[in-house]
Amino acid sequence: MRNKYCDNKLAEELDLIMLTNDAHKQHGLPCGSLGTLTYSYTGFDRPLYAEFAAADGSRFEEPLALDDFRVLNEHQKEDVSAIVQFLKRQARKNA
C-alpha cells in the first residue's frame, strides 16, 4: 500500500519529517534531524522545503530532495521515540 510513510511523493505540508542522510550536514542538519514539511512534492524535479530549528532557536527553511527524508509515523513506537527525544532536547535548550 502506498502512503506518505513509504512514498515521499505523498508527503503533505505540516508532516513531521526526519532526515535520512547527511546531504544537509553543512547547514547544521545531520542525519536524524527533525523538521516540518512546508512545501510538499510539486514534481518536475523541484525541491520540497522543510522548516528546521537552528541551535540559536531561530527557524529556517531548507530545500530537500525526495530521498533526503522520511515522514514520521506517530503510530509507530520507534518514530514516537524519535519525536520524544527531539522534544526533550528542545525543552533543555529552552530551560
C-alpha positions in Angstrom: 0.0 0.0 0.0 1.4 3.4 -1.0 1.2 6.1 1.6 3.3 9.0 2.8 5.2 6.8 5.2 6.7 4.8 2.3 6.4 7.2 -0.6 7.7 10.7 -0.1 5.8 12.0 -3.2 2.7 11.6 -1.0 4.1 13.6 1.9 1.9 16.6 2.9 2.6 20.0 4.3 3.0 20.1 8.1 4.1 16.4 8.2 6.9 15.8 10.7 10.0 14.5 8.9 13.4 13.1 9.8 16.4 13.5 7.6 17.8 10.1 6.4 21.2 11.2 5.1 23.9 13.8 5.7 23.2 15.8 2.5 22.4 18.9 4.6 25.1 18.5 7.3 26.9 21.6 6.0 23.8 23.6 7.0 23.8 22.1 10.5 21.3 19.3 9.7 22.9 15.9 10.1 21.1 12.6 9.5 18.3 12.3 12.1 17.4 16.0 12.3 13.7 16.6 12.6 11.7 19.2 10.8 8.3 20.1 9.4 7.5 19.9 5.7 6.4 23.3 4.5 6.0 22.7 0.7 5.2 19.2 -0.5 6.1 17.5 -3.7 5.4 19.5 -6.8 7.0 17.3 -9.4 9.3 18.4 -12.2 12.4 17.8 -10.1 11.6 20.9 -7.9 12.8 20.6 -4.3 10.5 20.2 -1.3 11.0 22.5 1.6 11.1 21.8 5.3 11.4 24.1 8.3 14.1 23.3 10.9 15.1 24.9 14.2 18.6 26.3 14.4 20.8 26.0 17.6 20.1 29.6 18.5 16.3 29.0 18.4 15.6 30.7 15.1 13.9 28.8 12.3 14.9 28.4 8.7 13.7 26.5 5.6 15.8 24.0 3.7 15.2 22.7 0.2 15.1 18.9 0.2 15.2 16.1 -2.4 12.7 13.2 -2.2 15.4 10.8 -0.9 16.6 13.2 1.9 13.9 12.4 4.5 11.1 10.2 5.6 7.7 11.1 7.2 7.5 10.1 10.8 4.5 8.0 11.8 3.2 8.9 15.2 1.6 5.4 15.4 5.0 3.6 15.3 6.9 3.1 18.5 10.3 3.9 17.0 9.1 7.2 15.5 7.4 8.2 18.7 10.7 7.6 20.5 12.5 9.9 18.0 9.8 12.6 18.5 10.1 12.4 22.3 13.9 12.6 22.2 13.7 15.7 20.0 11.2 17.4 22.3 13.4 16.6 25.3 16.4 18.3 23.6 14.2 21.3 22.7 13.0 21.6 26.3 16.5 21.5 27.6 17.6 24.3 25.2 14.6 26.4 26.3 15.1 25.9 30.0 
